Amino acid sequence: MSATSTVAGGDGHIHGFGSKPYRSYVLNALLLIYILNFVDRGLLSVVAPQMKPELGISDTAFGLLTGFGFALLYTVVGIPLAQYAETRHRVWIMTVCVALWSLMTALCGLAAPVTIGSLTIGAFWILLACRVGVGIGEAGCTPPANSLIADYYPPSRRSTALGYYAMGVTLGGLLANLIGGPVTDAYGWRIAFFVVGLPGILVAAIFKLTVKEPPRGYTDPPGAVRREKPKFSDGLKELASKPSFWTMTVAATIAAFCGYGIASFQSLFMNRSFGLTAGEAALMINAPVAAASAVGTFATGWLAEKISKRHPTAIAWLAGIGLTASVPFYFLAFTTQNLSLALVGLVIGGAIKYGYLAAQYTIGQGVVSAQVRAVATAILLFVVNLLGYGLGPLFIGALSDLIFNMQVASLGAPDLTRKACEGAARAALAVAQQEVCAIAHPQSLQRSMLITSALYAVGGLFFFITCRWLKRDMVAK
C-alpha cells in the first residue's frame, strides 16, 4: 500500500457524502448518540441531592466522582481510540463504545458496599469504578463522530453541522434532568441509572445497522493528497504549526473547567440555597437552562457560517463575546435570593456561553487536514476533559469544603462536618449547630461557584487571541 493517496475528483467535496436526507439522518443519529453521552455523564449531578446524603460523601469526593474520576481514563483512552479511528471503521468503534458506556451507566445504580472476605469495598468506590467504565466507553464517541461529520459535510456546511452536533452537550443535560429528576423523586436515584442507561444498548445496534461508513477524506477538494496510515506524530507535527488550535484549546479548557464544575454542583446549589428536591431542581431550573444553552450552541455555529465570508474569524470572536458576557449573569444567579432571578441569570448565561462548543469543534476540525481530524479532536478533548472536566468539579468541591471548614470554625463549631449538615442528619444536631449549618452549608458552595464563574472571562480572552492566527491556519475554507 502506498504511503499517500490522491482524493478523486467529483462533487463530493461540494455536497458531501450521500443524499441530503441521508446526511441529515446521519447527523441526527450522531446527535442522538452525543445526547446519550451527556445524559449518562450528567445523571450523577441530577441525582446528587438524594444520592450524596445516602452515600455520605464530601463535596470534594463528589467532585472526584463527577470530574477527575470520569475524565482520567476518558482522556487517556481517547487518543489511542482516535488514532485507531483514523484507519478503522468509525461506525463500528462508536457502536461498541455506546453499548459499553450505556451498560456501565446502568451498573452505577447497583453501587453498594461489597464484602470480599474481611475486606469491605464502600459504595463510593464501586460507583467510582462504574464511572471510570462510563468514561472509557465515552472516549470512543466524539473523535470518530467529528471525523464522520467532516466526511459527510463539506467545509462550507461544516460549522453548522458541528454546531448542531455540539448541541448534544446541552440537550443531554436537558434530558438527564427531564428524565432523571422525576424518576429520582418517584423511585430513587438507583432506578434513574437503569432507566437512562439501558436504552443506549438498543441505540447502538440501530446505529450500526443504519449508518454507512463514508470514504475517508470524501469532502476534500479534488487532488488533495493524504496519508493512508497517518501516525500520531503526524497529527502533532501538523498541529505544532497551528497556534490558533492551541489558544482555542486553552480557551475551551477554561470554559469547560467552569462549565462542568458549575453544572456538576448546580442541583446541589439549588437544593441548599432554595430547598429544591432533585426533581424540582431538574425541571424548574436545569431543564430550561439546558434548552437555552442548546439554542445558543447551534446559533453560534449558524451565525458564524452566515458571516464567515466577510468575517473569517467570526467563530472565534463570537465565542469570546459569549463567554465574557456570561459572567455578570452567573453572578446574578449565584447571589440573588429570588429563585426566578436565579433562573433568568442561568438561562441567559448558558445561552450566550455555550457557543464555545461550536467554536472548539469547528476550529479543531478546520485547521488540520483530513487524515488527522480524529487525532486532532482527541488531543483537544484530552486537554479539555483532563484539565477542564477533570479538575473543574473537583476544584469547586474542594473549594466549597475549604470554605465550609473555615466558616464553621469562625462560627464556633469547628468539629461540625459537611455530612452532619446534609439531609436528615441535620435534624439530629443541636439547635446551635443547625443554625451554623444553615449558614455555612449553602454559602460555602455559593462562594465557590462565584469564584469559578468569574474565570469565564479568561476563556473569552483566549478566544479573542485565537483570531490573530485563525484565518491563516484554516485548511477547510
GICOR-V938587 format. One record per residue. N is the residue number from 1. RES is the residue in three letters. PSI is psi in degrees with one decimal (none if undefined). OMEGA is omega as a letter, one per 40 degrees, with the letter a starting at -180 (none if undefined). BURIAL is + if it has 24 or more other C-alpha atoms within 12 Angstrom, else -. Layout:
BEGIN
n->(N;N)
res->(RES;RES)
psi->(PSI;PSI)
omega->(OMEGA;OMEGA)
burial->(BURIAL;BURIAL)
END
This chain:
BEGIN
n->(1;2;3;4;5;6;7;8;9;10;11;12;13;14;15;16;17;18;19;20;21;22;23;24;25;26;27;28;29;30;31;32;33;34;35;36;37;38;39;40;41;42;43;44;45;46;47;48;49;50;51;52;53;54;55;56;57;58;59;60;61;62;63;64;65;66;67;68;69;70;71;72;73;74;75;76;77;78;79;80;81;82;83;84;85;86;87;88;89;90;91;92;93;94;95;96;97;98;99;100;101;102;103;104;105;106;107;108;109;110;111;112;113;114;115;116;117;118;119;120;121;122;123;124;125;126;127;128;129;130;131;132;133;134;135;136;137;138;139;140;141;142;143;144;145;146;147;148;149;150;151;152;153;154;155;156;157;158;159;160;161;162;163;164;165;166;167;168;169;170;171;172;173;174;175;176;177;178;179;180;181;182;183;184;185;186;187;188;189;190;191;192;193;194;195;196;197;198;199;200;201;202;203;204;205;206;207;208;209;210;211;212;213;214;215;216;217;218;219;220;221;222;223;224;225;226;227;228;229;230;231;232;233;234;235;236;237;238;239;240;241;242;243;244;245;246;247;248;249;250;251;252;253;254;255;256;257;258;259;260;261;262;263;264;265;266;267;268;269;270;271;272;273;274;275;276;277;278;279;280;281;282;283;284;285;286;287;288;289;290;291;292;293;294;295;296;297;298;299;300;301;302;303;304;305;306;307;308;309;310;311;312;313;314;315;316;317;318;319;320;321;322;323;324;325;326;327;328;329;330;331;332;333;334;335;336;337;338;339;340;341;342;343;344;345;346;347;348;349;350;351;352;353;354;355;356;357;358;359;360;361;362;363;364;365;366;367;368;369;370;371;372;373;374;375;376;377;378;379;380;381;382;383;384;385;386;387;388;389;390;391;392;393;394;395;396;397;398;399;400;401;402;403;404;405;406;407;408;409;410;411;412;413;414;415;416;417;418;419;420;421;422;423;424;425;426;427;428;429;430;431;432;433;434;435;436;437;438;439;440;441;442;443;444;445;446;447;448;449;450;451;452;453;454;455;456;457;458;459;460;461;462;463;464;465;466;467;468;469;470;471;472;473;474;475;476;477)
res->(MET;SER;ALA;THR;SER;THR;VAL;ALA;GLY;GLY;ASP;GLY;HIS;ILE;HIS;GLY;PHE;GLY;SER;LYS;PRO;TYR;ARG;SER;TYR;VAL;LEU;ASN;ALA;LEU;LEU;LEU;ILE;TYR;ILE;LEU;ASN;PHE;VAL;ASP;ARG;GLY;LEU;LEU;SER;VAL;VAL;ALA;PRO;GLN;MET;LYS;PRO;GLU;LEU;GLY;ILE;SER;ASP;THR;ALA;PHE;GLY;LEU;LEU;THR;GLY;PHE;GLY;PHE;ALA;LEU;LEU;TYR;THR;VAL;VAL;GLY;ILE;PRO;LEU;ALA;GLN;TYR;ALA;GLU;THR;ARG;HIS;ARG;VAL;TRP;ILE;MET;THR;VAL;CYS;VAL;ALA;LEU;TRP;SER;LEU;MET;THR;ALA;LEU;CYS;GLY;LEU;ALA;ALA;PRO;VAL;THR;ILE;GLY;SER;LEU;THR;ILE;GLY;ALA;PHE;TRP;ILE;LEU;LEU;ALA;CYS;ARG;VAL;GLY;VAL;GLY;ILE;GLY;GLU;ALA;GLY;CYS;THR;PRO;PRO;ALA;ASN;SER;LEU;ILE;ALA;ASP;TYR;TYR;PRO;PRO;SER;ARG;ARG;SER;THR;ALA;LEU;GLY;TYR;TYR;ALA;MET;GLY;VAL;THR;LEU;GLY;GLY;LEU;LEU;ALA;ASN;LEU;ILE;GLY;GLY;PRO;VAL;THR;ASP;ALA;TYR;GLY;TRP;ARG;ILE;ALA;PHE;PHE;VAL;VAL;GLY;LEU;PRO;GLY;ILE;LEU;VAL;ALA;ALA;ILE;PHE;LYS;LEU;THR;VAL;LYS;GLU;PRO;PRO;ARG;GLY;TYR;THR;ASP;PRO;PRO;GLY;ALA;VAL;ARG;ARG;GLU;LYS;PRO;LYS;PHE;SER;ASP;GLY;LEU;LYS;GLU;LEU;ALA;SER;LYS;PRO;SER;PHE;TRP;THR;MET;THR;VAL;ALA;ALA;THR;ILE;ALA;ALA;PHE;CYS;GLY;TYR;GLY;ILE;ALA;SER;PHE;GLN;SER;LEU;PHE;MET;ASN;ARG;SER;PHE;GLY;LEU;THR;ALA;GLY;GLU;ALA;ALA;LEU;MET;ILE;ASN;ALA;PRO;VAL;ALA;ALA;ALA;SER;ALA;VAL;GLY;THR;PHE;ALA;THR;GLY;TRP;LEU;ALA;GLU;LYS;ILE;SER;LYS;ARG;HIS;PRO;THR;ALA;ILE;ALA;TRP;LEU;ALA;GLY;ILE;GLY;LEU;THR;ALA;SER;VAL;PRO;PHE;TYR;PHE;LEU;ALA;PHE;THR;THR;GLN;ASN;LEU;SER;LEU;ALA;LEU;VAL;GLY;LEU;VAL;ILE;GLY;GLY;ALA;ILE;LYS;TYR;GLY;TYR;LEU;ALA;ALA;GLN;TYR;THR;ILE;GLY;GLN;GLY;VAL;VAL;SER;ALA;GLN;VAL;ARG;ALA;VAL;ALA;THR;ALA;ILE;LEU;LEU;PHE;VAL;VAL;ASN;LEU;LEU;GLY;TYR;GLY;LEU;GLY;PRO;LEU;PHE;ILE;GLY;ALA;LEU;SER;ASP;LEU;ILE;PHE;ASN;MET;GLN;VAL;ALA;SER;LEU;GLY;ALA;PRO;ASP;LEU;THR;ARG;LYS;ALA;CYS;GLU;GLY;ALA;ALA;ARG;ALA;ALA;LEU;ALA;VAL;ALA;GLN;GLN;GLU;VAL;CYS;ALA;ILE;ALA;HIS;PRO;GLN;SER;LEU;GLN;ARG;SER;MET;LEU;ILE;THR;SER;ALA;LEU;TYR;ALA;VAL;GLY;GLY;LEU;PHE;PHE;PHE;ILE;THR;CYS;ARG;TRP;LEU;LYS;ARG;ASP;MET;VAL;ALA;LYS)
psi->(134.8;157.6;-28.5;164.0;159.4;127.2;131.3;159.9;-169.4;-175.1;11.9;-35.8;-12.5;-44.0;-23.1;178.4;134.9;177.0;162.5;-44.5;-38.5;-38.8;-39.8;-39.5;-46.3;-43.5;-41.0;-34.6;-42.6;-37.8;-44.3;-43.1;-39.8;-34.4;-47.4;-37.9;-47.7;-19.9;-51.5;-37.0;-39.4;-8.9;-34.2;-39.5;-33.2;-44.1;-1.8;-43.4;-26.7;-39.7;-42.2;-46.5;-35.9;-42.4;-17.6;43.6;155.9;170.9;-36.0;-46.0;-37.4;-38.5;-34.8;-42.4;-47.4;-23.4;-92.6;-37.0;-34.4;-43.2;-27.1;-60.4;-25.5;-44.1;-39.8;-42.6;-26.1;-40.1;-50.2;-33.7;-39.3;-40.3;-40.5;-37.5;-16.7;-25.8;-6.8;177.7;106.2;-34.7;-41.0;-42.7;-47.0;-38.1;-49.7;-42.6;-38.9;-45.1;-40.5;-50.4;-29.7;-42.0;-44.6;-31.6;-45.8;-38.8;-21.3;-30.7;-12.4;3.6;119.1;159.2;137.8;128.9;123.4;102.5;-121.1;1.3;127.6;123.7;121.0;159.8;-33.5;-43.5;-33.7;-44.8;-38.7;-41.1;-40.4;-38.3;-36.7;-41.9;-40.5;-42.4;-40.0;-43.8;-44.3;-15.3;-22.8;23.4;-68.1;-44.7;-51.7;-32.1;-43.7;-39.4;-40.3;-45.6;-38.6;-25.7;-26.1;-29.6;134.0;164.4;-34.6;-20.1;2.6;-36.8;-36.6;-44.1;-43.4;-34.4;-38.6;-46.9;-40.5;-17.2;-17.3;-30.7;-51.1;-35.5;-33.1;-42.7;-37.8;-50.4;-35.5;-37.3;-43.2;-35.0;-52.3;-37.5;-57.9;-38.8;-39.4;-45.9;-37.0;-40.4;-8.5;158.2;-27.4;-43.6;-33.9;-37.6;-37.4;-45.5;-38.7;-37.4;-46.2;-37.0;-22.3;-27.5;-40.4;-41.7;-39.8;-43.2;-43.6;-40.0;-46.3;-35.9;-19.2;-13.9;129.3;146.1;114.7;158.4;136.1;132.3;22.2;-33.4;6.1;151.4;151.4;135.9;-2.6;138.6;136.0;155.6;145.1;-39.8;79.6;147.6;159.7;-36.1;-28.4;-42.7;-45.3;-40.8;-43.4;-41.6;-25.6;-26.3;12.1;80.6;-28.9;-32.4;-42.3;-37.9;-37.0;-39.7;-40.3;-45.6;-46.7;-33.6;-43.7;-42.8;-41.4;-38.9;-48.5;-48.2;-47.4;-35.9;-48.1;-44.4;-36.9;-32.3;5.1;-44.5;-39.9;-37.7;-45.5;-35.3;-44.0;-37.6;-29.8;-0.3;21.3;145.0;175.1;-45.1;-40.6;-43.8;-37.9;-47.1;-39.0;-30.0;-61.7;-40.6;-51.5;-32.2;-43.4;-39.3;-45.2;-37.1;-37.9;-43.3;-43.0;-36.4;-49.6;-41.6;-36.7;-46.2;-41.0;-46.3;-39.6;-38.6;-39.2;-33.3;6.6;-28.7;-38.4;-29.9;83.7;-22.9;14.5;-37.7;-29.6;-48.4;-24.5;-42.4;-39.0;-42.1;-43.9;-45.5;-45.5;-43.2;-16.4;-22.6;-51.5;-29.4;-35.4;-36.0;-42.2;-47.4;-37.5;-0.1;-22.8;152.6;5.9;120.9;-38.2;-41.5;-36.0;-41.3;-43.3;-46.0;-43.3;-38.0;-49.8;-43.1;-44.9;-40.9;-39.4;-13.5;-41.2;-0.8;-17.6;-24.5;-44.9;-37.2;-43.6;-37.7;-39.0;-45.1;-43.2;-37.2;-31.0;-20.8;3.4;161.2;168.2;-37.0;-12.0;19.5;-47.2;-39.7;-41.3;-42.3;-40.4;-40.0;-44.1;-49.8;-30.1;-49.3;-47.8;-44.3;-39.1;-47.1;-38.5;-64.2;-40.0;-41.6;-22.8;-57.1;-38.6;-39.0;-48.3;-43.8;-46.3;-41.3;-39.6;-44.1;-38.0;-47.3;-37.8;-48.1;-37.9;-40.6;-46.6;-32.4;-42.5;-22.5;7.6;20.3;62.4;-21.6;-1.3;133.1;160.8;-42.6;-37.7;-20.7;-5.1;141.2;-142.4;-17.7;-28.7;-32.6;-21.6;-7.7;159.5;157.8;-41.7;-39.1;-35.8;-36.6;-37.0;-42.4;-41.4;-25.3;-55.7;-35.2;-50.9;-38.0;-34.1;-42.6;-38.9;-45.9;-36.1;-40.9;-39.4;-46.3;-42.7;-43.1;-26.3;-24.8;-12.4;-34.8;-32.0;-41.4;-40.9;-39.5;-42.4;-28.5;-37.9;-38.9;-34.2;-33.1;-25.2;-37.1;-7.4;-44.9;-40.9;-37.3;-21.0;129.2;-43.9;114.3;none)
omega->(a;a;a;i;i;i;a;i;a;a;i;a;i;a;a;a;i;i;a;i;a;i;i;i;a;i;i;i;i;i;i;i;i;i;i;i;a;i;a;a;a;a;a;i;a;a;a;a;i;a;a;i;a;a;i;a;i;i;i;i;i;i;i;i;a;a;a;i;i;a;a;a;i;a;a;a;a;a;i;i;i;i;i;a;a;a;a;a;a;i;i;i;a;a;a;a;i;i;a;a;i;i;a;i;i;a;i;i;i;a;i;i;i;i;i;a;i;a;i;i;a;a;i;a;i;i;i;i;i;i;i;i;i;a;i;i;a;i;a;a;a;i;i;i;i;i;i;a;a;i;i;a;i;a;a;a;a;a;i;a;a;i;i;i;a;i;i;i;a;i;i;i;i;a;i;i;a;a;a;a;i;i;i;i;a;a;i;a;a;i;i;i;i;a;a;a;a;i;a;i;i;i;i;a;a;i;a;a;a;a;a;i;a;i;a;a;a;a;i;i;i;i;i;a;i;i;i;a;a;i;i;i;i;i;i;a;i;a;a;a;a;a;i;i;a;i;i;a;i;a;a;i;i;i;i;i;i;a;i;i;a;a;a;a;a;i;i;i;i;i;a;a;a;i;a;i;i;a;i;i;a;a;a;a;a;a;i;i;i;i;i;i;i;i;i;i;a;a;i;i;a;a;i;i;a;a;a;a;i;a;a;a;a;a;i;a;i;i;i;i;a;a;a;a;a;a;a;i;i;i;i;a;a;i;a;i;i;a;a;i;i;i;i;a;a;i;a;i;i;a;a;a;a;i;i;i;i;a;a;a;i;i;a;i;a;a;a;i;a;a;a;a;a;i;i;i;a;i;i;a;i;a;a;a;a;a;a;a;a;a;a;i;i;i;a;a;a;i;i;i;i;i;i;a;i;a;a;i;a;i;i;i;a;a;a;a;i;a;a;a;a;i;a;a;a;a;a;a;i;a;a;i;i;i;i;i;a;i;a;a;i;a;a;i;i;a;i;i;a;a;a;a;i;a;i;a;i;i;i;i;a;i;i;i;i;a;a;a;a;a;i;a;a;i;i;a;none)
burial->(-;-;-;-;-;-;+;-;-;-;-;+;+;+;+;+;+;+;-;-;-;-;+;-;-;+;+;+;+;+;+;+;+;+;+;+;+;+;+;+;+;+;+;+;+;+;+;+;+;+;+;+;+;+;+;+;+;+;+;+;+;+;+;+;+;+;+;+;+;+;+;+;+;+;+;+;+;+;+;+;+;+;+;+;+;+;+;+;+;+;+;+;+;+;+;+;+;+;+;+;+;+;+;+;+;+;+;+;+;+;+;-;-;-;-;-;-;-;-;-;-;-;+;+;+;+;+;+;+;+;+;+;+;+;+;+;+;+;+;+;+;+;+;+;+;+;+;+;+;+;+;+;+;+;+;+;+;+;+;+;+;+;+;+;+;+;+;+;+;+;+;+;+;+;+;+;+;+;+;+;+;+;+;+;+;-;-;+;+;+;+;+;+;+;+;+;+;+;+;+;+;-;+;+;-;+;+;+;-;-;+;+;+;+;+;+;+;+;+;+;+;-;-;-;-;+;+;-;+;+;+;+;-;+;+;+;-;+;+;-;-;+;+;+;+;+;+;+;+;+;+;+;+;+;+;+;+;+;+;+;+;+;+;+;+;+;+;+;+;+;+;+;+;+;-;+;+;+;+;+;+;+;+;+;+;+;+;+;+;+;+;+;+;+;+;+;+;+;+;+;+;+;+;+;+;-;-;+;-;-;-;+;+;+;+;+;+;+;+;+;+;+;+;+;+;+;+;+;+;+;+;+;+;+;+;-;-;-;+;-;-;+;+;+;+;+;+;+;+;+;+;+;+;+;+;+;+;+;+;+;+;+;+;+;+;+;+;+;+;+;+;+;+;+;+;+;+;+;+;+;+;+;+;+;+;+;+;+;+;+;+;+;+;+;+;+;+;+;+;+;+;+;+;+;+;+;+;+;-;-;-;-;+;-;-;+;+;+;+;+;+;+;+;-;-;+;-;-;-;-;-;-;+;+;-;+;+;+;+;+;+;+;+;+;+;+;+;+;+;+;+;+;+;+;+;+;+;+;+;+;+;+;+;+;+;+;+;+;+;+;+;-;+;+;+;+;+)
END
